[in-house]
Amino acid sequence: STTRGAPNPFFFFFLLFCSSESQKPHPLPARTVVSPPCSLRTSLTPHRFSSSHPLLISPSLPAPMATHHPPAATPFARLMAALVLVTVAAAAVGGCAGRSAVETHGRVYTHPVYLRSYSPPVYTGDYYENITAHGGDALEKQLEALISSNLTHISYKAVWKAFDTTDTQWSSCARGLVHDIYSEKCWTYGEDQCGNYKKEGDCYNREHSWPKSWWGGEDENKDAFTDMHHVFPSDGYVNGRRGNYPLGNVVRGSEVYVSSNGCRLGTCDTDLSLGKLTCFEPAPYMKGDLARVYFFMATRYMDEFDCCQVWSTNGADIRGWVEEQLRQWSNDDPVSEDEMKRNDLVYSIQYNRNPYVDHPEWVHRIPNYGDNSSSSSLHAPRPRPRPTL
């Protein structure tokens, strides 16, 4: 696919001035198709496109030629054309600046807009060549067996080093800087590790996106403790604010904290029968990524997590109200090249892949990733924020 840039403004001036010099018939296209200066996907939330994987644009077929008698261009028409061109140029500069604003509580947070293609990258390897099931429990069991075998376990200390491989090649950060899932910060590897922190932007740490308290931590499962498919670099302060609250949509206006890239902490937008729960809502361009991480965790550890019953999970089972939101996120925020690239790099370290990144269609072929019950009848303690370290 190709992305066509903005037309050269001198072309319009050339047409205007030449049209007044001659009234001879000119064979011009019956219609002229002008590409916009930026190819942006219109959406209520920002989505991410990789600059190396541009929006697919179907080129217009050549239009039939027609005899055309252009009218003479008056000085006023030329002036108006110049004003239009200046306006278009200004819009192009502003529209391509690569940033968007999220307004909350009267404040405006700017964060990168990552344009994402309609067609996700296609996995072409042979990792899944022995998967024969087409859906349901059979498919999930085959995937579990595959992604749980022939693994390389790394230490928790080695996770820091792994970030230098898995998270320094995102299109939103300069090459070599560490991408953050909870803020717009791009970190310097080896220099910005936490440490102590007092505010957002101080340092980054190792975030278990499926919190340790949901399965018991390292003592219960060492593989999950350092599984790079769900361990990400994240701002230490925002990570602490997230704590072990479940992921979910937050009621607008209830936020108690909003991070620089649009993550929200506030009241869960869910069935009131669950009570008034607190949720952590990721930035829109990370929702699909984290949803597919959760589907991976539910499949990978389905026969290993014995602990714990919390509001969003029961062992490796995802509660129905959370799963419904995650499925929507996965659908709304499709796989990007950044996500696919990280999957490749994690595979280079621990030798398993996230099948829901390589084959996002499998998400819909598995009917559920848990018991699909609410947590209201469990009388489990409400999630508590992790202490600041």
Helices and strands as residue ranges (DSSP letters): H 9-21, E 26-29, E 65-68, H 75-95, E 99-104, E 107-112, H 136-147, H 156-166, E 177-179, E 186-188, E 204-208, G 212-214, H 222-225, E 231-235, H 236-242, E 257-258, E 264-267, G 272-274, E 278-281, H 284-300, E 313-314, E 317-318, H 320-332, H 337-350, H 355-358, H 362-365
